Amino acid sequence: MKYKKWSDTELSYIKHHSADIPDKYIAQQMTEMGGTTITADMVRRQRRNLKIIKSKGRPPKYKANEQ
């Protein structure tokens, strides 16, 4: 596989959206925007290189009427 040179706009997109959106969906959005195929593994690798750590596991579900 050929190495991808990441642009500043792509890296900033990962920085700004990694807290809210899973890597899989970031990869889909970036593929549509850039025209080149970007996988979730590629996004995950760049996120880790940027020192952005996501919490492990599934987020807890909100229970409105728990008593």
mmCIF file of the N, C-alpha and C atoms, coordinates in Angstrom:
data_MODEL
# 
_entry.id   MODEL 
# 
loop_
_atom_site.group_PDB 
_atom_site.id 
_atom_site.type_symbol 
_atom_site.label_atom_id 
_atom_site.label_alt_id 
_atom_site.label_comp_id 
_atom_site.label_asym_id 
_atom_site.label_entity_id 
_atom_site.label_seq_id 
_atom_site.pdbx_PDB_ins_code 
_atom_site.Cartn_x 
_atom_site.Cartn_y 
_atom_site.Cartn_z 
_atom_site.occupancy 
_atom_site.B_iso_or_equiv 
_atom_site.pdbx_formal_charge 
_atom_site.auth_seq_id 
_atom_site.auth_comp_id 
_atom_site.auth_asym_id 
_atom_site.auth_atom_id 
_atom_site.pdbx_PDB_model_num 
ATOM 1   N N  . MET A 1 1  ? 0.847   -1.183 0.000  1.00 0.00 ? 1  MET A N  1 
ATOM 2   C CA . MET A 1 1  ? 0.000   0.000  0.000  1.00 0.00 ? 1  MET A CA 1 
ATOM 3   C C  . MET A 1 1  ? 0.890   1.244  0.000  1.00 0.00 ? 1  MET A C  1 
ATOM 4   N N  . LYS A 1 2  ? 0.499   2.189  -0.778 1.00 0.00 ? 2  LYS A N  1 
ATOM 5   C CA . LYS A 1 2  ? 1.232   3.442  -0.885 1.00 0.00 ? 2  LYS A CA 1 
ATOM 6   C C  . LYS A 1 2  ? 0.911   4.348  0.309  1.00 0.00 ? 2  LYS A C  1 
ATOM 7   N N  . TYR A 1 3  ? 1.918   5.031  0.793  1.00 0.00 ? 3  TYR A N  1 
ATOM 8   C CA . TYR A 1 3  ? 1.736   5.949  1.919  1.00 0.00 ? 3  TYR A CA 1 
ATOM 9   C C  . TYR A 1 3  ? 0.919   7.154  1.488  1.00 0.00 ? 3  TYR A C  1 
ATOM 10  N N  . LYS A 1 4  ? -0.023  7.550  2.327  1.00 0.00 ? 4  LYS A N  1 
ATOM 11  C CA . LYS A 1 4  ? -0.851  8.719  2.042  1.00 0.00 ? 4  LYS A CA 1 
ATOM 12  C C  . LYS A 1 4  ? -0.281  9.925  2.771  1.00 0.00 ? 4  LYS A C  1 
ATOM 13  N N  . LYS A 1 5  ? -0.059  10.982 2.052  1.00 0.00 ? 5  LYS A N  1 
ATOM 14  C CA . LYS A 1 5  ? 0.372   12.251 2.638  1.00 0.00 ? 5  LYS A CA 1 
ATOM 15  C C  . LYS A 1 5  ? -0.880  12.989 3.087  1.00 0.00 ? 5  LYS A C  1 
ATOM 16  N N  . TRP A 1 6  ? -1.027  13.172 4.393  1.00 0.00 ? 6  TRP A N  1 
ATOM 17  C CA . TRP A 1 6  ? -2.211  13.814 4.950  1.00 0.00 ? 6  TRP A CA 1 
ATOM 18  C C  . TRP A 1 6  ? -2.054  15.327 4.884  1.00 0.00 ? 6  TRP A C  1 
ATOM 19  N N  . SER A 1 7  ? -3.103  16.006 4.422  1.00 0.00 ? 7  SER A N  1 
ATOM 20  C CA . SER A 1 7  ? -3.078  17.465 4.362  1.00 0.00 ? 7  SER A CA 1 
ATOM 21  C C  . SER A 1 7  ? -3.479  18.043 5.723  1.00 0.00 ? 7  SER A C  1 
ATOM 22  N N  . ASP A 1 8  ? -3.219  19.311 5.908  1.00 0.00 ? 8  ASP A N  1 
ATOM 23  C CA . ASP A 1 8  ? -3.580  19.978 7.164  1.00 0.00 ? 8  ASP A CA 1 
ATOM 24  C C  . ASP A 1 8  ? -5.085  20.008 7.372  1.00 0.00 ? 8  ASP A C  1 
ATOM 25  N N  . THR A 1 9  ? -5.853  20.163 6.288  1.00 0.00 ? 9  THR A N  1 
ATOM 26  C CA . THR A 1 9  ? -7.312  20.189 6.423  1.00 0.00 ? 9  THR A CA 1 
ATOM 27  C C  . THR A 1 9  ? -7.846  18.825 6.831  1.00 0.00 ? 9  THR A C  1 
ATOM 28  N N  . GLU A 1 10 ? -7.255  17.742 6.323  1.00 0.00 ? 10 GLU A N  1 
ATOM 29  C CA . GLU A 1 10 ? -7.686  16.403 6.711  1.00 0.00 ? 10 GLU A CA 1 
ATOM 30  C C  . GLU A 1 10 ? -7.380  16.133 8.178  1.00 0.00 ? 10 GLU A C  1 
ATOM 31  N N  . LEU A 1 11 ? -6.202  16.543 8.611  1.00 0.00 ? 11 LEU A N  1 
ATOM 32  C CA . LEU A 1 11 ? -5.831  16.343 10.007 1.00 0.00 ? 11 LEU A CA 1 
ATOM 33  C C  . LEU A 1 11 ? -6.699  17.177 10.943 1.00 0.00 ? 11 LEU A C  1 
ATOM 34  N N  . SER A 1 12 ? -7.017  18.391 10.549 1.00 0.00 ? 12 SER A N  1 
ATOM 35  C CA . SER A 1 12 ? -7.876  19.225 11.394 1.00 0.00 ? 12 SER A CA 1 
ATOM 36  C C  . SER A 1 12 ? -9.301  18.676 11.417 1.00 0.00 ? 12 SER A C  1 
ATOM 37  N N  . TYR A 1 13 ? -9.748  18.075 10.316 1.00 0.00 ? 13 TYR A N  1 
ATOM 38  C CA . TYR A 1 13 ? -11.075 17.447 10.294 1.00 0.00 ? 13 TYR A CA 1 
ATOM 39  C C  . TYR A 1 13 ? -11.119 16.296 11.297 1.00 0.00 ? 13 TYR A C  1 
ATOM 40  N N  . ILE A 1 14 ? -10.061 15.503 11.343 1.00 0.00 ? 14 ILE A N  1 
ATOM 41  C CA . ILE A 1 14 ? -10.001 14.399 12.309 1.00 0.00 ? 14 ILE A CA 1 
ATOM 42  C C  . ILE A 1 14 ? -9.981  14.952 13.729 1.00 0.00 ? 14 ILE A C  1 
ATOM 43  N N  . LYS A 1 15 ? -9.193  15.998 13.973 1.00 0.00 ? 15 LYS A N  1 
ATOM 44  C CA . LYS A 1 15 ? -9.115  16.599 15.308 1.00 0.00 ? 15 LYS A CA 1 
ATOM 45  C C  . LYS A 1 15 ? -10.471 17.096 15.793 1.00 0.00 ? 15 LYS A C  1 
ATOM 46  N N  . HIS A 1 16 ? -11.204 17.787 14.921 1.00 0.00 ? 16 HIS A N  1 
ATOM 47  C CA . HIS A 1 16 ? -12.452 18.424 15.330 1.00 0.00 ? 16 HIS A CA 1 
ATOM 48  C C  . HIS A 1 16 ? -13.614 17.449 15.457 1.00 0.00 ? 16 HIS A C  1 
ATOM 49  N N  . HIS A 1 17 ? -13.595 16.344 14.722 1.00 0.00 ? 17 HIS A N  1 
ATOM 50  C CA . HIS A 1 17 ? -14.745 15.455 14.707 1.00 0.00 ? 17 HIS A CA 1 
ATOM 51  C C  . HIS A 1 17 ? -14.528 14.137 15.441 1.00 0.00 ? 17 HIS A C  1 
ATOM 52  N N  . SER A 1 18 ? -13.320 13.855 15.905 1.00 0.00 ? 18 SER A N  1 
ATOM 53  C CA . SER A 1 18 ? -13.057 12.559 16.519 1.00 0.00 ? 18 SER A CA 1 
ATOM 54  C C  . SER A 1 18 ? -13.755 12.379 17.866 1.00 0.00 ? 18 SER A C  1 
ATOM 55  N N  . ALA A 1 19 ? -14.085 13.441 18.547 1.00 0.00 ? 19 ALA A N  1 
ATOM 56  C CA . ALA A 1 19 ? -14.765 13.318 19.837 1.00 0.00 ? 19 ALA A CA 1 
ATOM 57  C C  . ALA A 1 19 ? -16.235 12.928 19.672 1.00 0.00 ? 19 ALA A C  1 
ATOM 58  N N  . ASP A 1 20 ? -16.842 13.319 18.555 1.00 0.00 ? 20 ASP A N  1 
ATOM 59  C CA . ASP A 1 20 ? -18.272 13.116 18.371 1.00 0.00 ? 20 ASP A CA 1 
ATOM 60  C C  . ASP A 1 20 ? -18.623 11.962 17.435 1.00 0.00 ? 20 ASP A C  1 
ATOM 61  N N  . ILE A 1 21 ? -17.760 11.684 16.472 1.00 0.00 ? 21 ILE A N  1 
ATOM 62  C CA . ILE A 1 21 ? -18.095 10.755 15.398 1.00 0.00 ? 21 ILE A CA 1 
ATOM 63  C C  . ILE A 1 21 ? -17.123 9.583  15.413 1.00 0.00 ? 21 ILE A C  1 
ATOM 64  N N  . PRO A 1 22 ? -17.612 8.336  15.225 1.00 0.00 ? 22 PRO A N  1 
ATOM 65  C CA . PRO A 1 22 ? -16.709 7.179  15.144 1.00 0.00 ? 22 PRO A CA 1 
ATOM 66  C C  . PRO A 1 22 ? -15.774 7.275  13.935 1.00 0.00 ? 22 PRO A C  1 
ATOM 67  N N  . ASP A 1 23 ? -14.630 6.607  14.033 1.00 0.00 ? 23 ASP A N  1 
ATOM 68  C CA . ASP A 1 23 ? -13.627 6.631  12.969 1.00 0.00 ? 23 ASP A CA 1 
ATOM 69  C C  . ASP A 1 23 ? -14.194 6.140  11.640 1.00 0.00 ? 23 ASP A C  1 
ATOM 70  N N  . LYS A 1 24 ? -15.090 5.183  11.707 1.00 0.00 ? 24 LYS A N  1 
ATOM 71  C CA . LYS A 1 24 ? -15.694 4.620  10.497 1.00 0.00 ? 24 LYS A CA 1 
ATOM 72  C C  . LYS A 1 24 ? -16.428 5.691  9.694  1.00 0.00 ? 24 LYS A C  1 
ATOM 73  N N  . TYR A 1 25 ? -17.196 6.515  10.375 1.00 0.00 ? 25 TYR A N  1 
ATOM 74  C CA . TYR A 1 25 ? -17.971 7.556  9.696  1.00 0.00 ? 25 TYR A CA 1 
ATOM 75  C C  . TYR A 1 25 ? -17.092 8.727  9.252  1.00 0.00 ? 25 TYR A C  1 
ATOM 76  N N  . ILE A 1 26 ? -16.041 9.016  10.013 1.00 0.00 ? 26 ILE A N  1 
ATOM 77  C CA . ILE A 1 26 ? -15.088 10.046 9.583  1.00 0.00 ? 26 ILE A CA 1 
ATOM 78  C C  . ILE A 1 26 ? -14.437 9.604  8.286  1.00 0.00 ? 26 ILE A C  1 
ATOM 79  N N  . ALA A 1 27 ? -14.075 8.322  8.197  1.00 0.00 ? 27 ALA A N  1 
ATOM 80  C CA . ALA A 1 27 ? -13.452 7.791  6.983  1.00 0.00 ? 27 ALA A CA 1 
ATOM 81  C C  . ALA A 1 27 ? -14.400 7.893  5.792  1.00 0.00 ? 27 ALA A C  1 
ATOM 82  N N  . GLN A 1 28 ? -15.678 7.592  6.001  1.00 0.00 ? 28 GLN A N  1 
ATOM 83  C CA . GLN A 1 28 ? -16.653 7.703  4.914  1.00 0.00 ? 28 GLN A CA 1 
ATOM 84  C C  . GLN A 1 28 ? -16.785 9.142  4.439  1.00 0.00 ? 28 GLN A C  1 
ATOM 85  N N  . GLN A 1 29 ? -16.872 10.080 5.369  1.00 0.00 ? 29 GLN A N  1 
ATOM 86  C CA . GLN A 1 29 ? -17.006 11.495 5.014  1.00 0.00 ? 29 GLN A CA 1 
ATOM 87  C C  . GLN A 1 29 ? -15.766 11.996 4.272  1.00 0.00 ? 29 GLN A C  1 
ATOM 88  N N  . MET A 1 30 ? -14.587 11.601 4.734  1.00 0.00 ? 30 MET A N  1 
ATOM 89  C CA . MET A 1 30 ? -13.351 12.058 4.097  1.00 0.00 ? 30 MET A CA 1 
ATOM 90  C C  . MET A 1 30 ? -13.177 11.434 2.712  1.00 0.00 ? 30 MET A C  1 
ATOM 91  N N  . THR A 1 31 ? -13.644 10.203 2.524  1.00 0.00 ? 31 THR A N  1 
ATOM 92  C CA . THR A 1 31 ? -13.591 9.567  1.208  1.00 0.00 ? 31 THR A CA 1 
ATOM 93  C C  . THR A 1 31 ? -14.473 10.322 0.227  1.00 0.00 ? 31 THR A C  1 
ATOM 94  N N  . GLU A 1 32 ? -15.665 10.715 0.676  1.00 0.00 ? 32 GLU A N  1 
ATOM 95  C CA . GLU A 1 32 ? -16.582 11.466 -0.181 1.00 0.00 ? 32 GLU A CA 1 
ATOM 96  C C  . GLU A 1 32 ? -16.027 12.854 -0.509 1.00 0.00 ? 32 GLU A C  1 
ATOM 97  N N  . MET A 1 33 ? -15.375 13.490 0.459  1.00 0.00 ? 33 MET A N  1 
ATOM 98  C CA . MET A 1 33 ? -14.845 14.836 0.254  1.00 0.00 ? 33 MET A CA 1 
ATOM 99  C C  . MET A 1 33 ? -13.617 14.831 -0.656 1.00 0.00 ? 33 MET A C  1 
ATOM 100 N N  . GLY A 1 34 ? -12.706 13.873 -0.426 1.00 0.00 ? 34 GLY A N  1 
ATOM 101 C CA . GLY A 1 34 ? -11.427 13.910 -1.122 1.00 0.00 ? 34 GLY A CA 1 
ATOM 102 C C  . GLY A 1 34 ? -11.357 13.106 -2.401 1.00 0.00 ? 34 GLY A C  1 
ATOM 103 N N  . GLY A 1 35 ? -12.207 12.115 -2.545 1.00 0.00 ? 35 GLY A N  1 
ATOM 104 C CA . GLY A 1 35 ? -12.157 11.300 -3.745 1.00 0.00 ? 35 GLY A CA 1 
ATOM 105 C C  . GLY A 1 35 ? -11.223 10.109 -3.652 1.00 0.00 ? 35 GLY A C  1 
ATOM 106 N N  . THR A 1 36 ? -10.346 10.073 -2.650 1.00 0.00 ? 36 THR A N  1 
ATOM 107 C CA . THR A 1 36 ? -9.482  8.919  -2.445 1.00 0.00 ? 36 THR A CA 1 
ATOM 108 C C  . THR A 1 36 ? -10.050 8.059  -1.333 1.00 0.00 ? 36 THR A C  1 
ATOM 109 N N  . THR A 1 37 ? -9.778  6.774  -1.394 1.00 0.00 ? 37 THR A N  1 
ATOM 110 C CA . THR A 1 37 ? -10.309 5.851  -0.396 1.00 0.00 ? 37 THR A CA 1 
ATOM 111 C C  . THR A 1 37 ? -9.550  6.000  0.915  1.00 0.00 ? 37 THR A C  1 
ATOM 112 N N  . ILE A 1 38 ? -10.291 6.275  1.985  1.00 0.00 ? 38 ILE A N  1 
ATOM 113 C CA . ILE A 1 38 ? -9.724  6.384  3.328  1.00 0.00 ? 38 ILE A CA 1 
ATOM 114 C C  . ILE A 1 38 ? -10.481 5.401  4.207  1.00 0.00 ? 38 ILE A C  1 
ATOM 115 N N  . THR A 1 39 ? -9.756  4.548  4.885  1.00 0.00 ? 39 THR A N  1 
ATOM 116 C CA . THR A 1 39 ? -10.377 3.537  5.732  1.00 0.00 ? 39 THR A CA 1 
ATOM 117 C C  . THR A 1 39 ? -10.408 3.997  7.183  1.00 0.00 ? 39 THR A C  1 
ATOM 118 N N  . ALA A 1 40 ? -11.204 3.289  7.992  1.00 0.00 ? 40 ALA A N  1 
ATOM 119 C CA . ALA A 1 40 ? -11.282 3.599  9.417  1.00 0.00 ? 40 ALA A CA 1 
ATOM 120 C C  . ALA A 1 40 ? -9.937  3.355  10.094 1.00 0.00 ? 40 ALA A C  1 
ATOM 121 N N  . ASP A 1 41 ? -9.187  2.358  9.622  1.00 0.00 ? 41 ASP A N  1 
ATOM 122 C CA . ASP A 1 41 ? -7.861  2.097  10.194 1.00 0.00 ? 41 ASP A CA 1 
ATOM 123 C C  . ASP A 1 41 ? -6.903  3.258  9.937  1.00 0.00 ? 41 ASP A C  1 
ATOM 124 N N  . MET A 1 42 ? -6.999  3.860  8.765  1.00 0.00 ? 42 MET A N  1 
ATOM 125 C CA . MET A 1 42 ? -6.152  5.011  8.450  1.00 0.00 ? 42 MET A CA 1 
ATOM 126 C C  . MET A 1 42 ? -6.487  6.187  9.360  1.00 0.00 ? 42 MET A C  1 
ATOM 127 N N  . VAL A 1 43 ? -7.782  6.413  9.585  1.00 0.00 ? 43 VAL A N  1 
ATOM 128 C CA . VAL A 1 43 ? -8.216  7.508  10.470 1.00 0.00 ? 43 VAL A CA 1 
ATOM 129 C C  . VAL A 1 43 ? -7.759  7.227  11.897 1.00 0.00 ? 43 VAL A C  1 
ATOM 130 N N  . ARG A 1 44 ? -7.925  5.975  12.342 1.00 0.00 ? 44 ARG A N  1 
ATOM 131 C CA . ARG A 1 44 ? -7.516  5.604  13.696 1.00 0.00 ? 44 ARG A CA 1 
ATOM 132 C C  . ARG A 1 44 ? -6.021  5.819  13.891 1.00 0.00 ? 44 ARG A C  1 
ATOM 133 N N  . ARG A 1 45 ? -5.211  5.457  12.906 1.00 0.00 ? 45 ARG A N  1 
ATOM 134 C CA . ARG A 1 45 ? -3.761  5.631  13.001 1.00 0.00 ? 45 ARG A CA 1 
ATOM 135 C C  . ARG A 1 45 ? -3.392  7.108  13.108 1.00 0.00 ? 45 ARG A C  1 
ATOM 136 N N  . GLN A 1 46 ? -4.034  7.946  12.298 1.00 0.00 ? 46 GLN A N  1 
ATOM 137 C CA . GLN A 1 46 ? -3.738  9.380  12.357 1.00 0.00 ? 46 GLN A CA 1 
ATOM 138 C C  . GLN A 1 46 ? -4.228  9.990  13.659 1.00 0.00 ? 46 GLN A C  1 
ATOM 139 N N  . ARG A 1 47 ? -5.365  9.538  14.149 1.00 0.00 ? 47 ARG A N  1 
ATOM 140 C CA . ARG A 1 47 ? -5.887  10.044 15.427 1.00 0.00 ? 47 ARG A CA 1 
ATOM 141 C C  . ARG A 1 47 ? -4.907  9.717  16.548 1.00 0.00 ? 47 ARG A C  1 
ATOM 142 N N  . ARG A 1 48 ? -4.366  8.524  16.528 1.00 0.00 ? 48 ARG A N  1 
ATOM 143 C CA . ARG A 1 48 ? -3.386  8.141  17.554 1.00 0.00 ? 48 ARG A CA 1 
ATOM 144 C C  . ARG A 1 48 ? -2.086  8.924  17.399 1.00 0.00 ? 48 ARG A C  1 
ATOM 145 N N  . ASN A 1 49 ? -1.680  9.193  16.162 1.00 0.00 ? 49 ASN A N  1 
ATOM 146 C CA . ASN A 1 49 ? -0.481  10.012 15.938 1.00 0.00 ? 49 ASN A CA 1 
ATOM 147 C C  . ASN A 1 49 ? -0.678  11.433 16.445 1.00 0.00 ? 49 ASN A C  1 
ATOM 148 N N  . LEU A 1 50 ? -1.922  11.910 16.416 1.00 0.00 ? 50 LEU A N  1 
ATOM 149 C CA . LEU A 1 50 ? -2.243  13.253 16.913 1.00 0.00 ? 50 LEU A CA 1 
ATOM 150 C C  . LEU A 1 50 ? -2.452  13.271 18.425 1.00 0.00 ? 50 LEU A C  1 
ATOM 151 N N  . LYS A 1 51 ? -2.284  12.108 19.061 1.00 0.00 ? 51 LYS A N  1 
ATOM 152 C CA . LYS A 1 51 ? -2.440  11.960 20.523 1.00 0.00 ? 51 LYS A CA 1 
ATOM 153 C C  . LYS A 1 51 ? -3.870  12.212 20.988 1.00 0.00 ? 51 LYS A C  1 
ATOM 154 N N  . ILE A 1 52 ? -4.838  11.849 20.148 1.00 0.00 ? 52 ILE A N  1 
ATOM 155 C CA . ILE A 1 52 ? -6.252  11.959 20.513 1.00 0.00 ? 52 ILE A CA 1 
ATOM 156 C C  . ILE A 1 52 ? -6.710  10.574 20.946 1.00 0.00 ? 52 ILE A C  1 
ATOM 157 N N  . ILE A 1 53 ? -7.098  10.446 22.206 1.00 0.00 ? 53 ILE A N  1 
ATOM 158 C CA . ILE A 1 53 ? -7.477  9.155  22.761 1.00 0.00 ? 53 ILE A CA 1 
ATOM 159 C C  . ILE A 1 53 ? -8.986  9.140  22.987 1.00 0.00 ? 53 ILE A C  1 
ATOM 160 N N  . LYS A 1 54 ? -9.618  8.089  22.483 1.00 0.00 ? 54 LYS A N  1 
ATOM 161 C CA . LYS A 1 54 ? -11.049 7.920  22.699 1.00 0.00 ? 54 LYS A CA 1 
ATOM 162 C C  . LYS A 1 54 ? -11.260 7.005  23.902 1.00 0.00 ? 54 LYS A C  1 
ATOM 163 N N  . SER A 1 55 ? -12.401 7.140  24.547 1.00 0.00 ? 55 SER A N  1 
ATOM 164 C CA . SER A 1 55 ? -12.707 6.260  25.667 1.00 0.00 ? 55 SER A CA 1 
ATOM 165 C C  . SER A 1 55 ? -13.021 4.864  25.129 1.00 0.00 ? 55 SER A C  1 
ATOM 166 N N  . LYS A 1 56 ? -12.667 3.868  25.902 1.00 0.00 ? 56 LYS A N  1 
ATOM 167 C CA . LYS A 1 56 ? -12.869 2.490  25.476 1.00 0.00 ? 56 LYS A CA 1 
ATOM 168 C C  . LYS A 1 56 ? -14.294 2.039  25.776 1.00 0.00 ? 56 LYS A C  1 
ATOM 169 N N  . GLY A 1 57 ? -14.812 1.144  24.967 1.00 0.00 ? 57 GLY A N  1 
ATOM 170 C CA . GLY A 1 57 ? -16.125 0.570  25.206 1.00 0.00 ? 57 GLY A CA 1 
ATOM 171 C C  . GLY A 1 57 ? -17.255 1.418  24.645 1.00 0.00 ? 57 GLY A C  1 
ATOM 172 N N  . ARG A 1 58 ? -18.429 0.920  24.838 1.00 0.00 ? 58 ARG A N  1 
ATOM 173 C CA . ARG A 1 58 ? -19.614 1.636  24.366 1.00 0.00 ? 58 ARG A CA 1 
ATOM 174 C C  . ARG A 1 58 ? -19.990 2.731  25.351 1.00 0.00 ? 58 ARG A C  1 
ATOM 175 N N  . PRO A 1 59 ? -20.557 3.817  24.844 1.00 0.00 ? 59 PRO A N  1 
ATOM 176 C CA . PRO A 1 59 ? -21.004 4.863  25.769 1.00 0.00 ? 59 PRO A CA 1 
ATOM 177 C C  . PRO A 1 59 ? -22.217 4.382  26.559 1.00 0.00 ? 59 PRO A C  1 
ATOM 178 N N  . PRO A 1 60 ? -22.363 4.832  27.809 1.00 0.00 ? 60 PRO A N  1 
ATOM 179 C CA . PRO A 1 60 ? -23.515 4.395  28.604 1.00 0.00 ? 60 PRO A CA 1 
ATOM 180 C C  . PRO A 1 60 ? -24.818 4.960  28.039 1.00 0.00 ? 60 PRO A C  1 
ATOM 181 N N  . LYS A 1 61 ? -25.866 4.168  28.159 1.00 0.00 ? 61 LYS A N  1 
ATOM 182 C CA . LYS A 1 61 ? -27.178 4.622  27.691 1.00 0.00 ? 61 LYS A CA 1 
ATOM 183 C C  . LYS A 1 61 ? -27.811 5.500  28.748 1.00 0.00 ? 61 LYS A C  1 
ATOM 184 N N  . TYR A 1 62 ? -28.550 6.468  28.293 1.00 0.00 ? 62 TYR A N  1 
ATOM 185 C CA . TYR A 1 62 ? -29.240 7.391  29.190 1.00 0.00 ? 62 TYR A CA 1 
ATOM 186 C C  . TYR A 1 62 ? -30.573 6.789  29.577 1.00 0.00 ? 62 TYR A C  1 
ATOM 187 N N  . LYS A 1 63 ? -30.830 6.688  30.883 1.00 0.00 ? 63 LYS A N  1 
ATOM 188 C CA . LYS A 1 63 ? -32.111 6.162  31.368 1.00 0.00 ? 63 LYS A CA 1 
ATOM 189 C C  . LYS A 1 63 ? -32.841 7.292  32.083 1.00 0.00 ? 63 LYS A C  1 
ATOM 190 N N  . ALA A 1 64 ? -33.951 7.731  31.508 1.00 0.00 ? 64 ALA A N  1 
ATOM 191 C CA . ALA A 1 64 ? -34.658 8.896  32.022 1.00 0.00 ? 64 ALA A CA 1 
ATOM 192 C C  . ALA A 1 64 ? -35.391 8.627  33.333 1.00 0.00 ? 64 ALA A C  1 
ATOM 193 N N  . ASN A 1 65 ? -36.057 7.495  33.444 1.00 0.00 ? 65 ASN A N  1 
ATOM 194 C CA . ASN A 1 65 ? -36.895 7.224  34.616 1.00 0.00 ? 65 ASN A CA 1 
ATOM 195 C C  . ASN A 1 65 ? -36.324 6.110  35.463 1.00 0.00 ? 65 ASN A C  1 
ATOM 196 N N  . GLU A 1 66 ? -35.079 6.225  35.834 1.00 0.00 ? 66 GLU A N  1 
ATOM 197 C CA . GLU A 1 66 ? -34.464 5.223  36.678 1.00 0.00 ? 66 GLU A CA 1 
ATOM 198 C C  . GLU A 1 66 ? -34.597 5.658  38.134 1.00 0.00 ? 66 GLU A C  1 
ATOM 199 N N  . GLN A 1 67 ? -35.331 4.853  38.935 1.00 0.00 ? 67 GLN A N  1 
ATOM 200 C CA . GLN A 1 67 ? -35.529 5.206  40.348 1.00 0.00 ? 67 GLN A CA 1 
ATOM 201 C C  . GLN A 1 67 ? -35.368 4.005  41.224 1.00 0.00 ? 67 GLN A C  1 
# 
